[in-house]
Amino acid sequence: MRAFSHAPGFPPGCPDSGDVLRALTASGVPYELTLIVVTSALRDGVEEAGDHERGLDRVRASLARIGALCGPAWSPSYYGKDLVLVRPGRHDPAPLRLPSAAGGVRHGWAWDRVVLPSGPELGFDALLRVCYAVSMAARLRRDEPELPAPAPAALAAVPALLTVRRTASLLAGVLVRPYGARTAGAGEDPRMPGVPSADGWPGSAETAGAGGWLVMTDVHDIEWGTVRPDGSGSRLTAGNAQELLELASAWKAGGAPEKVLPAAYRIRQRRERELVDHLGALARGAQGLGTLHGTYGDGLCGVVTEPSVLRRAVVRANRASAGRLASGAGAAALGAGGIEAARPRAAFALHVTKALKGTGQPPDGVQVFGDSLLPAAADAALGFLERLRAAGPRAPGAHHLDHARRHRENWLEHLPASWRRRAAEVLAPTGRQARSPGRPGP
């Protein structure tokens, strides 16, 4: 039996969806298949864990348990925060009793049937398109569990249920990769050729010694793009959902899903290719002086010899994708506490860059934990947090203020003295933050 590529970041024994689905369609035999997608509330998991990496681990462990419980008749495979279950023939998923929550993680699921056309490439493309639609229905049912489980019926509720903006966000979901003719090499993420797999990160972390620097990167505003925060409305980068607003409007106005979804899928394919190219450029920028792994979907984690390596890599990658995608990066020195001590510090430094997105601060997109913000950056960061406070807890981006309040002592340590009174006011904890996990160490 063929050994499938492992789904990076998932527990052992979890095969990659792109690999499994490609093998399924490579037989050359037209199949009628029943396909299920189970998705997860990742942000909830991350916020609950107080840490992105732990939140991801919790989500993926929960999906792995569900996949194992479904039995050998259903072929489970995994990507991102999703589980795909496929079974040849016409089947009813109801007897599986798929959960809406498991292991403390909120899930949603949906299903559909598909008759694959002849030919491996046509079949693979058809199956990926169905995965896209079913994963959207699964995400919709995660938040609206009373909707019917068959994907076409769930998606039929979109025009009446969602605003145009929420519809665009739904259309902007993550896709099963890979796409195109490029294939990943040894040690690379099978979904992201050129990006070292997350499966290599534990080994890199184990061998990392004092004197190195832990790195975390993230594509800023990948969903809605970055708008210059000076009130001009000038757009600095595009966003996955922002590019789909016109199609979302058409769907809301009564456009047929069979026209909207293929057009949205083509846009999503292009954007995913751009993302893979961008992350690959970041990873290549550190080669020879460190390794950055594809741990976070749209971000990397790894170790470099010194911050200047990271600064060069981020500047070059952002320059290559200017107007499309831009990453920020946080770095923390590896000392006596090793990776565990450095990890929350690097995560905090990365979050500082999120508060500064679009401002040109820091000019190279990198924040090093322990480096005080310059006055211009301090003013811009506090302005960002003050706008979030004024917008209220339900406004887009409110989680950034929640994060900053949980780590307010780190913010106060990184701001010039004359900005700390202003910061203490905006970062005053609510009851929820007072009960949240502790801040990173100094």
Contacts in CASP RR format, 6 or more apart in sequence:
PFRMAT RR
TARGET T0000
AUTHOR 0000-0000-0000
METHOD contacts of the structure
MODEL  1
MRAFSHAPGFPPGCPDSGDVLRALTASGVPYELTLIVVTSALRDGVEEAG
DHERGLDRVRASLARIGALCGPAWSPSYYGKDLVLVRPGRHDPAPLRLPS
AAGGVRHGWAWDRVVLPSGPELGFDALLRVCYAVSMAARLRRDEPELPAP
APAALAAVPALLTVRRTASLLAGVLVRPYGARTAGAGEDPRMPGVPSADG
WPGSAETAGAGGWLVMTDVHDIEWGTVRPDGSGSRLTAGNAQELLELASA
WKAGGAPEKVLPAAYRIRQRRERELVDHLGALARGAQGLGTLHGTYGDGL
CGVVTEPSVLRRAVVRANRASAGRLASGAGAAALGAGGIEAARPRAAFAL
HVTKALKGTGQPPDGVQVFGDSLLPAAADAALGFLERLRAAGPRAPGAHH
LDHARRHRENWLEHLPASWRRRAAEVLAPTGRQARSPGRPGP
2 23 0 8 1.000
4 15 0 8 1.000
4 16 0 8 1.000
4 19 0 8 1.000
4 20 0 8 1.000
4 23 0 8 1.000
4 77 0 8 1.000
5 15 0 8 1.000
5 16 0 8 1.000
5 19 0 8 1.000
5 184 0 8 1.000
5 190 0 8 1.000
6 12 0 8 1.000
6 13 0 8 1.000
6 14 0 8 1.000
6 15 0 8 1.000
6 16 0 8 1.000
6 199 0 8 1.000
7 14 0 8 1.000
7 15 0 8 1.000
7 16 0 8 1.000
7 17 0 8 1.000
7 77 0 8 1.000
7 78 0 8 1.000
7 79 0 8 1.000
7 80 0 8 1.000
8 16 0 8 1.000
8 189 0 8 1.000
8 190 0 8 1.000
8 191 0 8 1.000
8 197 0 8 1.000
8 198 0 8 1.000
8 199 0 8 1.000
8 294 0 8 1.000
8 295 0 8 1.000
9 56 0 8 1.000
9 57 0 8 1.000
9 60 0 8 1.000
9 198 0 8 1.000
9 199 0 8 1.000
9 295 0 8 1.000
10 60 0 8 1.000
10 63 0 8 1.000
10 64 0 8 1.000
10 78 0 8 1.000
11 60 0 8 1.000
11 61 0 8 1.000
11 64 0 8 1.000
13 64 0 8 1.000
14 60 0 8 1.000
14 64 0 8 1.000
14 76 0 8 1.000
14 77 0 8 1.000
14 78 0 8 1.000
15 76 0 8 1.000
15 77 0 8 1.000
15 78 0 8 1.000
16 77 0 8 1.000
16 78 0 8 1.000
16 79 0 8 1.000
16 190 0 8 1.000
16 191 0 8 1.000
17 77 0 8 1.000
17 78 0 8 1.000
17 79 0 8 1.000
17 82 0 8 1.000
17 84 0 8 1.000
17 131 0 8 1.000
17 176 0 8 1.000
18 77 0 8 1.000
18 79 0 8 1.000
18 128 0 8 1.000
18 176 0 8 1.000
18 177 0 8 1.000
18 178 0 8 1.000
18 190 0 8 1.000
18 191 0 8 1.000
19 77 0 8 1.000
19 190 0 8 1.000
20 75 0 8 1.000
20 77 0 8 1.000
20 84 0 8 1.000
20 86 0 8 1.000
21 77 0 8 1.000
21 84 0 8 1.000
21 86 0 8 1.000
21 124 0 8 1.000
21 127 0 8 1.000
21 128 0 8 1.000
21 131 0 8 1.000
21 176 0 8 1.000
22 120 0 8 1.000
22 124 0 8 1.000
24 31 0 8 1.000
24 33 0 8 1.000
24 75 0 8 1.000
24 86 0 8 1.000
24 127 0 8 1.000
25 31 0 8 1.000
25 116 0 8 1.000
25 119 0 8 1.000
25 120 0 8 1.000
25 123 0 8 1.000
25 124 0 8 1.000
25 127 0 8 1.000
26 120 0 8 1.000
26 124 0 8 1.000
27 120 0 8 1.000
28 118 0 8 1.000
28 119 0 8 1.000
28 120 0 8 1.000
30 115 0 8 1.000
30 116 0 8 1.000
30 117 0 8 1.000
30 118 0 8 1.000
31 88 0 8 1.000
31 89 0 8 1.000
31 115 0 8 1.000
31 116 0 8 1.000
32 88 0 8 1.000
32 89 0 8 1.000
32 90 0 8 1.000
32 113 0 8 1.000
32 114 0 8 1.000
32 115 0 8 1.000
32 116 0 8 1.000
33 86 0 8 1.000
33 87 0 8 1.000
33 88 0 8 1.000
33 89 0 8 1.000
33 113 0 8 1.000
33 114 0 8 1.000
33 115 0 8 1.000
33 116 0 8 1.000
33 127 0 8 1.000
34 86 0 8 1.000
34 87 0 8 1.000
34 88 0 8 1.000
34 89 0 8 1.000
34 90 0 8 1.000
34 91 0 8 1.000
34 93 0 8 1.000
34 111 0 8 1.000
34 112 0 8 1.000
34 113 0 8 1.000
35 84 0 8 1.000
35 85 0 8 1.000
35 86 0 8 1.000
35 111 0 8 1.000
35 112 0 8 1.000
35 113 0 8 1.000
35 114 0 8 1.000
35 127 0 8 1.000
35 130 0 8 1.000
35 131 0 8 1.000
35 134 0 8 1.000
36 74 0 8 1.000
36 84 0 8 1.000
36 85 0 8 1.000
36 86 0 8 1.000
36 93 0 8 1.000
36 96 0 8 1.000
36 98 0 8 1.000
36 109 0 8 1.000
36 110 0 8 1.000
36 111 0 8 1.000
36 134 0 8 1.000
37 82 0 8 1.000
37 83 0 8 1.000
37 84 0 8 1.000
37 85 0 8 1.000
37 109 0 8 1.000
37 110 0 8 1.000
37 111 0 8 1.000
37 131 0 8 1.000
37 134 0 8 1.000
37 135 0 8 1.000
37 137 0 8 1.000
37 138 0 8 1.000
38 63 0 8 1.000
38 66 0 8 1.000
38 67 0 8 1.000
38 82 0 8 1.000
38 83 0 8 1.000
38 85 0 8 1.000
38 98 0 8 1.000
38 107 0 8 1.000
38 108 0 8 1.000
38 109 0 8 1.000
38 138 0 8 1.000
39 81 0 8 1.000
39 82 0 8 1.000
39 83 0 8 1.000
39 107 0 8 1.000
39 108 0 8 1.000
39 109 0 8 1.000
39 135 0 8 1.000
39 138 0 8 1.000
39 139 0 8 1.000
39 142 0 8 1.000
40 59 0 8 1.000
40 62 0 8 1.000
40 63 0 8 1.000
40 81 0 8 1.000
40 82 0 8 1.000
40 105 0 8 1.000
40 106 0 8 1.000
40 107 0 8 1.000
40 108 0 8 1.000
40 142 0 8 1.000
41 105 0 8 1.000
41 106 0 8 1.000
41 107 0 8 1.000
41 142 0 8 1.000
42 55 0 8 1.000
42 56 0 8 1.000
42 59 0 8 1.000
42 81 0 8 1.000
43 399 0 8 1.000
44 105 0 8 1.000
44 106 0 8 1.000
45 55 0 8 1.000
45 58 0 8 1.000
45 59 0 8 1.000
45 105 0 8 1.000
46 52 0 8 1.000
46 55 0 8 1.000
46 56 0 8 1.000
47 399 0 8 1.000
47 402 0 8 1.000
48 55 0 8 1.000
48 58 0 8 1.000
48 104 0 8 1.000
49 55 0 8 1.000
49 58 0 8 1.000
49 437 0 8 1.000
50 406 0 8 1.000
50 436 0 8 1.000
50 437 0 8 1.000
51 343 0 8 1.000
51 344 0 8 1.000
51 347 0 8 1.000
51 437 0 8 1.000
52 296 0 8 1.000
52 347 0 8 1.000
53 295 0 8 1.000
53 301 0 8 1.000
53 343 0 8 1.000
56 81 0 8 1.000
56 295 0 8 1.000
56 296 0 8 1.000
58 103 0 8 1.000
58 104 0 8 1.000
58 105 0 8 1.000
59 81 0 8 1.000
59 105 0 8 1.000
60 78 0 8 1.000
60 80 0 8 1.000
60 81 0 8 1.000
61 103 0 8 1.000
62 102 0 8 1.000
62 103 0 8 1.000
62 104 0 8 1.000
62 105 0 8 1.000
62 107 0 8 1.000
63 78 0 8 1.000
63 81 0 8 1.000
63 82 0 8 1.000
63 83 0 8 1.000
63 107 0 8 1.000
64 78 0 8 1.000
64 83 0 8 1.000
65 102 0 8 1.000
65 103 0 8 1.000
66 83 0 8 1.000
66 98 0 8 1.000
66 99 0 8 1.000
66 102 0 8 1.000
66 107 0 8 1.000
67 74 0 8 1.000
67 76 0 8 1.000
67 83 0 8 1.000
67 85 0 8 1.000
68 76 0 8 1.000
70 76 0 8 1.000
70 85 0 8 1.000
70 96 0 8 1.000
73 87 0 8 1.000
74 85 0 8 1.000
74 86 0 8 1.000
74 87 0 8 1.000
74 96 0 8 1.000
75 85 0 8 1.000
75 86 0 8 1.000
75 87 0 8 1.000
76 83 0 8 1.000
76 84 0 8 1.000
76 85 0 8 1.000
77 83 0 8 1.000
77 84 0 8 1.000
77 86 0 8 1.000
78 84 0 8 1.000
79 174 0 8 1.000
79 176 0 8 1.000
79 177 0 8 1.000
79 191 0 8 1.000
80 174 0 8 1.000
80 297 0 8 1.000
81 174 0 8 1.000
82 135 0 8 1.000
82 138 0 8 1.000
82 174 0 8 1.000
84 131 0 8 1.000
84 176 0 8 1.000
85 93 0 8 1.000
85 96 0 8 1.000
89 113 0 8 1.000
90 113 0 8 1.000
93 109 0 8 1.000
93 111 0 8 1.000
93 149 0 8 1.000
94 149 0 8 1.000
98 107 0 8 1.000
98 108 0 8 1.000
98 109 0 8 1.000
99 107 0 8 1.000
100 106 0 8 1.000
100 107 0 8 1.000
100 108 0 8 1.000
100 142 0 8 1.000
100 145 0 8 1.000
101 107 0 8 1.000
106 142 0 8 1.000
107 142 0 8 1.000
108 138 0 8 1.000
108 139 0 8 1.000
108 141 0 8 1.000
108 142 0 8 1.000
108 145 0 8 1.000
109 138 0 8 1.000
109 141 0 8 1.000
109 149 0 8 1.000
110 134 0 8 1.000
110 135 0 8 1.000
110 137 0 8 1.000
110 138 0 8 1.000
110 140 0 8 1.000
110 141 0 8 1.000
110 149 0 8 1.000
110 150 0 8 1.000
110 151 0 8 1.000
110 154 0 8 1.000
111 134 0 8 1.000
111 149 0 8 1.000
111 150 0 8 1.000
111 151 0 8 1.000
112 130 0 8 1.000
112 133 0 8 1.000
112 134 0 8 1.000
112 137 0 8 1.000
112 150 0 8 1.000
112 151 0 8 1.000
112 152 0 8 1.000
114 126 0 8 1.000
114 127 0 8 1.000
114 130 0 8 1.000
116 122 0 8 1.000
116 123 0 8 1.000
116 126 0 8 1.000
116 127 0 8 1.000
117 123 0 8 1.000
117 126 0 8 1.000
128 175 0 8 1.000
128 176 0 8 1.000
129 261 0 8 1.000
129 262 0 8 1.000
129 265 0 8 1.000
131 175 0 8 1.000
131 176 0 8 1.000
132 173 0 8 1.000
132 175 0 8 1.000
132 176 0 8 1.000
132 261 0 8 1.000
132 265 0 8 1.000
132 268 0 8 1.000
133 151 0 8 1.000
133 152 0 8 1.000
133 155 0 8 1.000
133 257 0 8 1.000
133 261 0 8 1.000
134 151 0 8 1.000
135 173 0 8 1.000
135 174 0 8 1.000
136 151 0 8 1.000
136 155 0 8 1.000
136 170 0 8 1.000
136 171 0 8 1.000
136 173 0 8 1.000
137 147 0 8 1.000
137 150 0 8 1.000
137 151 0 8 1.000
137 152 0 8 1.000
137 154 0 8 1.000
137 155 0 8 1.000
138 151 0 8 1.000
139 170 0 8 1.000
139 173 0 8 1.000
140 147 0 8 1.000
140 154 0 8 1.000
140 155 0 8 1.000
140 157 0 8 1.000
140 158 0 8 1.000
140 161 0 8 1.000
140 170 0 8 1.000
141 147 0 8 1.000
141 149 0 8 1.000
141 154 0 8 1.000
144 157 0 8 1.000
144 161 0 8 1.000
147 153 0 8 1.000
147 154 0 8 1.000
147 157 0 8 1.000
148 154 0 8 1.000
152 257 0 8 1.000
155 257 0 8 1.000
156 257 0 8 1.000
158 167 0 8 1.000
158 170 0 8 1.000
158 251 0 8 1.000
158 252 0 8 1.000
158 257 0 8 1.000
159 167 0 8 1.000
159 251 0 8 1.000
159 252 0 8 1.000
159 253 0 8 1.000
159 254 0 8 1.000
159 255 0 8 1.000
162 170 0 8 1.000
162 252 0 8 1.000
163 252 0 8 1.000
164 245 0 8 1.000
164 248 0 8 1.000
164 249 0 8 1.000
164 252 0 8 1.000
165 241 0 8 1.000
165 245 0 8 1.000
165 248 0 8 1.000
167 248 0 8 1.000
167 251 0 8 1.000
167 252 0 8 1.000
168 241 0 8 1.000
168 242 0 8 1.000
168 244 0 8 1.000
168 245 0 8 1.000
168 247 0 8 1.000
168 248 0 8 1.000
169 223 0 8 1.000
169 241 0 8 1.000
171 241 0 8 1.000
171 244 0 8 1.000
171 247 0 8 1.000
171 248 0 8 1.000
171 260 0 8 1.000
171 261 0 8 1.000
171 264 0 8 1.000
171 268 0 8 1.000
172 223 0 8 1.000
172 239 0 8 1.000
172 240 0 8 1.000
172 241 0 8 1.000
172 244 0 8 1.000
172 268 0 8 1.000
173 240 0 8 1.000
173 268 0 8 1.000
174 297 0 8 1.000
175 265 0 8 1.000
175 268 0 8 1.000
175 269 0 8 1.000
175 272 0 8 1.000
176 191 0 8 1.000
177 190 0 8 1.000
177 191 0 8 1.000
177 192 0 8 1.000
177 272 0 8 1.000
177 276 0 8 1.000
178 184 0 8 1.000
178 190 0 8 1.000
178 191 0 8 1.000
178 192 0 8 1.000
178 193 0 8 1.000
179 269 0 8 1.000
179 272 0 8 1.000
179 273 0 8 1.000
180 273 0 8 1.000
182 193 0 8 1.000
183 193 0 8 1.000
184 190 0 8 1.000
184 191 0 8 1.000
184 192 0 8 1.000
184 193 0 8 1.000
184 194 0 8 1.000
184 197 0 8 1.000
185 193 0 8 1.000
185 194 0 8 1.000
187 196 0 8 1.000
187 197 0 8 1.000
187 199 0 8 1.000
187 200 0 8 1.000
188 194 0 8 1.000
188 195 0 8 1.000
188 196 0 8 1.000
188 197 0 8 1.000
189 195 0 8 1.000
189 196 0 8 1.000
189 197 0 8 1.000
189 198 0 8 1.000
189 294 0 8 1.000
190 197 0 8 1.000
191 276 0 8 1.000
192 276 0 8 1.000
192 279 0 8 1.000
192 280 0 8 1.000
192 294 0 8 1.000
193 276 0 8 1.000
194 276 0 8 1.000
194 280 0 8 1.000
194 283 0 8 1.000
194 284 0 8 1.000
195 276 0 8 1.000
195 279 0 8 1.000
195 280 0 8 1.000
195 283 0 8 1.000
195 293 0 8 1.000
195 294 0 8 1.000
195 300 0 8 1.000
196 283 0 8 1.000
196 291 0 8 1.000
196 292 0 8 1.000
196 293 0 8 1.000
196 294 0 8 1.000
197 293 0 8 1.000
197 294 0 8 1.000
198 293 0 8 1.000
198 294 0 8 1.000
198 295 0 8 1.000
198 301 0 8 1.000
200 293 0 8 1.000
201 293 0 8 1.000
201 294 0 8 1.000
201 295 0 8 1.000
201 301 0 8 1.000
201 302 0 8 1.000
204 291 0 8 1.000
204 293 0 8 1.000
204 302 0 8 1.000
204 303 0 8 1.000
205 302 0 8 1.000
205 303 0 8 1.000
205 339 0 8 1.000
208 214 0 8 1.000
208 303 0 8 1.000
208 334 0 8 1.000
208 338 0 8 1.000
208 339 0 8 1.000
209 334 0 8 1.000
209 335 0 8 1.000
209 338 0 8 1.000
210 334 0 8 1.000
210 335 0 8 1.000
210 336 0 8 1.000
210 338 0 8 1.000
211 305 0 8 1.000
211 333 0 8 1.000
211 334 0 8 1.000
211 335 0 8 1.000
212 303 0 8 1.000
212 304 0 8 1.000
212 305 0 8 1.000
212 306 0 8 1.000
212 333 0 8 1.000
212 334 0 8 1.000
213 303 0 8 1.000
213 304 0 8 1.000
213 305 0 8 1.000
213 306 0 8 1.000
213 307 0 8 1.000
213 310 0 8 1.000
213 331 0 8 1.000
213 332 0 8 1.000
213 333 0 8 1.000
213 334 0 8 1.000
213 368 0 8 1.000
214 301 0 8 1.000
214 302 0 8 1.000
214 303 0 8 1.000
214 331 0 8 1.000
214 332 0 8 1.000
214 333 0 8 1.000
214 334 0 8 1.000
214 339 0 8 1.000
214 342 0 8 1.000
214 343 0 8 1.000
214 345 0 8 1.000
214 346 0 8 1.000
215 286 0 8 1.000
215 292 0 8 1.000
215 300 0 8 1.000
215 301 0 8 1.000
215 302 0 8 1.000
215 303 0 8 1.000
215 304 0 8 1.000
215 310 0 8 1.000
215 329 0 8 1.000
215 330 0 8 1.000
215 331 0 8 1.000
215 346 0 8 1.000
216 296 0 8 1.000
216 299 0 8 1.000
216 300 0 8 1.000
216 301 0 8 1.000
216 302 0 8 1.000
216 329 0 8 1.000
216 330 0 8 1.000
216 331 0 8 1.000
216 346 0 8 1.000
216 347 0 8 1.000
216 349 0 8 1.000
216 350 0 8 1.000
217 282 0 8 1.000
217 292 0 8 1.000
217 299 0 8 1.000
217 300 0 8 1.000
217 301 0 8 1.000
217 314 0 8 1.000
217 327 0 8 1.000
217 328 0 8 1.000
217 329 0 8 1.000
217 330 0 8 1.000
217 350 0 8 1.000
218 296 0 8 1.000
218 298 0 8 1.000
218 299 0 8 1.000
218 327 0 8 1.000
218 328 0 8 1.000
218 329 0 8 1.000
218 350 0 8 1.000
218 353 0 8 1.000
218 354 0 8 1.000
219 275 0 8 1.000
219 278 0 8 1.000
219 298 0 8 1.000
219 299 0 8 1.000
219 325 0 8 1.000
219 326 0 8 1.000
219 327 0 8 1.000
219 328 0 8 1.000
220 226 0 8 1.000
220 237 0 8 1.000
220 326 0 8 1.000
220 327 0 8 1.000
220 328 0 8 1.000
220 353 0 8 1.000
220 354 0 8 1.000
220 357 0 8 1.000
220 358 0 8 1.000
221 237 0 8 1.000
221 239 0 8 1.000
221 357 0 8 1.000
222 239 0 8 1.000
222 240 0 8 1.000
222 275 0 8 1.000
222 298 0 8 1.000
222 325 0 8 1.000
223 239 0 8 1.000
223 240 0 8 1.000
223 241 0 8 1.000
223 242 0 8 1.000
224 239 0 8 1.000
224 241 0 8 1.000
224 242 0 8 1.000
224 396 0 8 1.000
225 235 0 8 1.000
225 236 0 8 1.000
225 237 0 8 1.000
225 238 0 8 1.000
225 239 0 8 1.000
225 242 0 8 1.000
226 235 0 8 1.000
226 236 0 8 1.000
226 237 0 8 1.000
226 326 0 8 1.000
226 357 0 8 1.000
226 358 0 8 1.000
227 233 0 8 1.000
227 234 0 8 1.000
227 235 0 8 1.000
227 236 0 8 1.000
227 358 0 8 1.000
228 234 0 8 1.000
228 235 0 8 1.000
228 236 0 8 1.000
228 358 0 8 1.000
229 358 0 8 1.000
229 359 0 8 1.000
229 380 0 8 1.000
229 384 0 8 1.000
229 387 0 8 1.000
236 323 0 8 1.000
236 326 0 8 1.000
236 358 0 8 1.000
237 323 0 8 1.000
237 324 0 8 1.000
237 325 0 8 1.000
237 326 0 8 1.000
238 323 0 8 1.000
238 324 0 8 1.000
238 325 0 8 1.000
239 271 0 8 1.000
240 268 0 8 1.000
240 271 0 8 1.000
243 267 0 8 1.000
243 271 0 8 1.000
244 264 0 8 1.000
244 267 0 8 1.000
247 260 0 8 1.000
247 263 0 8 1.000
247 264 0 8 1.000
247 267 0 8 1.000
250 259 0 8 1.000
250 260 0 8 1.000
251 257 0 8 1.000
251 260 0 8 1.000
274 321 0 8 1.000
274 324 0 8 1.000
274 325 0 8 1.000
275 298 0 8 1.000
275 325 0 8 1.000
277 320 0 8 1.000
277 321 0 8 1.000
278 317 0 8 1.000
278 320 0 8 1.000
278 321 0 8 1.000
278 324 0 8 1.000
278 325 0 8 1.000
278 327 0 8 1.000
279 294 0 8 1.000
279 298 0 8 1.000
279 299 0 8 1.000
279 300 0 8 1.000
280 317 0 8 1.000
281 313 0 8 1.000
281 316 0 8 1.000
281 317 0 8 1.000
281 320 0 8 1.000
281 321 0 8 1.000
282 292 0 8 1.000
282 300 0 8 1.000
282 313 0 8 1.000
282 314 0 8 1.000
282 317 0 8 1.000
282 327 0 8 1.000
283 291 0 8 1.000
283 292 0 8 1.000
283 293 0 8 1.000
283 294 0 8 1.000
283 300 0 8 1.000
284 313 0 8 1.000
285 309 0 8 1.000
285 312 0 8 1.000
285 313 0 8 1.000
285 316 0 8 1.000
285 317 0 8 1.000
286 292 0 8 1.000
286 304 0 8 1.000
286 309 0 8 1.000
286 310 0 8 1.000
286 313 0 8 1.000
289 304 0 8 1.000
289 305 0 8 1.000
289 306 0 8 1.000
289 309 0 8 1.000
290 302 0 8 1.000
290 303 0 8 1.000
290 304 0 8 1.000
290 305 0 8 1.000
290 309 0 8 1.000
291 302 0 8 1.000
291 303 0 8 1.000
292 300 0 8 1.000
292 301 0 8 1.000
292 302 0 8 1.000
292 304 0 8 1.000
292 313 0 8 1.000
293 300 0 8 1.000
293 301 0 8 1.000
293 302 0 8 1.000
294 300 0 8 1.000
294 301 0 8 1.000
295 301 0 8 1.000
295 302 0 8 1.000
299 327 0 8 1.000
303 334 0 8 1.000
304 310 0 8 1.000
304 331 0 8 1.000
307 331 0 8 1.000
307 366 0 8 1.000
307 368 0 8 1.000
310 329 0 8 1.000
310 330 0 8 1.000
310 331 0 8 1.000
310 366 0 8 1.000
311 364 0 8 1.000
311 365 0 8 1.000
311 366 0 8 1.000
314 327 0 8 1.000
314 328 0 8 1.000
314 329 0 8 1.000
314 364 0 8 1.000
314 365 0 8 1.000
314 366 0 8 1.000
315 364 0 8 1.000
315 365 0 8 1.000
317 327 0 8 1.000
318 325 0 8 1.000
318 326 0 8 1.000
318 327 0 8 1.000
318 328 0 8 1.000
318 365 0 8 1.000
326 357 0 8 1.000
327 365 0 8 1.000
328 350 0 8 1.000
328 353 0 8 1.000
328 354 0 8 1.000
328 357 0 8 1.000
328 365 0 8 1.000
328 366 0 8 1.000
329 350 0 8 1.000
329 353 0 8 1.000
329 365 0 8 1.000
329 366 0 8 1.000
329 367 0 8 1.000
330 346 0 8 1.000
330 347 0 8 1.000
330 349 0 8 1.000
330 350 0 8 1.000
330 352 0 8 1.000
330 353 0 8 1.000
330 366 0 8 1.000
330 367 0 8 1.000
330 368 0 8 1.000
330 369 0 8 1.000
331 346 0 8 1.000
331 349 0 8 1.000
331 366 0 8 1.000
331 367 0 8 1.000
331 368 0 8 1.000
331 369 0 8 1.000
332 342 0 8 1.000
332 343 0 8 1.000
332 345 0 8 1.000
332 346 0 8 1.000
332 349 0 8 1.000
332 368 0 8 1.000
332 369 0 8 1.000
333 342 0 8 1.000
333 369 0 8 1.000
334 342 0 8 1.000
335 341 0 8 1.000
335 342 0 8 1.000
341 441 0 8 1.000
344 439 0 8 1.000
344 440 0 8 1.000
344 441 0 8 1.000
345 369 0 8 1.000
345 370 0 8 1.000
345 440 0 8 1.000
345 441 0 8 1.000
346 369 0 8 1.000
347 440 0 8 1.000
348 369 0 8 1.000
348 407 0 8 1.000
348 410 0 8 1.000
348 439 0 8 1.000
348 440 0 8 1.000
349 367 0 8 1.000
349 368 0 8 1.000
349 369 0 8 1.000
349 370 0 8 1.000
350 367 0 8 1.000
351 400 0 8 1.000
351 403 0 8 1.000
351 404 0 8 1.000
351 407 0 8 1.000
352 367 0 8 1.000
352 373 0 8 1.000
352 381 0 8 1.000
352 414 0 8 1.000
353 362 0 8 1.000
353 365 0 8 1.000
353 366 0 8 1.000
353 367 0 8 1.000
354 400 0 8 1.000
355 380 0 8 1.000
355 381 0 8 1.000
355 384 0 8 1.000
355 385 0 8 1.000
355 400 0 8 1.000
355 404 0 8 1.000
356 362 0 8 1.000
356 367 0 8 1.000
356 377 0 8 1.000
356 380 0 8 1.000
356 381 0 8 1.000
356 384 0 8 1.000
359 376 0 8 1.000
359 377 0 8 1.000
359 380 0 8 1.000
361 373 0 8 1.000
361 374 0 8 1.000
361 376 0 8 1.000
361 377 0 8 1.000
361 380 0 8 1.000
361 381 0 8 1.000
362 377 0 8 1.000
370 413 0 8 1.000
370 414 0 8 1.000
371 414 0 8 1.000
372 414 0 8 1.000
372 415 0 8 1.000
372 416 0 8 1.000
373 381 0 8 1.000
373 414 0 8 1.000
373 415 0 8 1.000
373 416 0 8 1.000
374 416 0 8 1.000
375 416 0 8 1.000
375 419 0 8 1.000
378 415 0 8 1.000
378 416 0 8 1.000
378 419 0 8 1.000
379 419 0 8 1.000
381 415 0 8 1.000
382 415 0 8 1.000
382 419 0 8 1.000
382 422 0 8 1.000
382 423 0 8 1.000
382 426 0 8 1.000
384 400 0 8 1.000
385 400 0 8 1.000
385 401 0 8 1.000
385 404 0 8 1.000
385 426 0 8 1.000
385 427 0 8 1.000
386 426 0 8 1.000
388 395 0 8 1.000
388 397 0 8 1.000
388 398 0 8 1.000
388 400 0 8 1.000
388 401 0 8 1.000
389 401 0 8 1.000
389 426 0 8 1.000
391 398 0 8 1.000
392 398 0 8 1.000
402 432 0 8 1.000
402 433 0 8 1.000
402 436 0 8 1.000
404 411 0 8 1.000
404 427 0 8 1.000
405 427 0 8 1.000
405 428 0 8 1.000
405 429 0 8 1.000
405 430 0 8 1.000
405 433 0 8 1.000
406 429 0 8 1.000
406 433 0 8 1.000
406 436 0 8 1.000
406 437 0 8 1.000
406 438 0 8 1.000
406 439 0 8 1.000
407 439 0 8 1.000
407 440 0 8 1.000
408 423 0 8 1.000
408 424 0 8 1.000
408 427 0 8 1.000
408 429 0 8 1.000
408 439 0 8 1.000
409 439 0 8 1.000
410 439 0 8 1.000
410 440 0 8 1.000
410 441 0 8 1.000
410 442 0 8 1.000
411 423 0 8 1.000
411 427 0 8 1.000
412 420 0 8 1.000
412 423 0 8 1.000
412 424 0 8 1.000
412 427 0 8 1.000
413 442 0 8 1.000
415 423 0 8 1.000
END
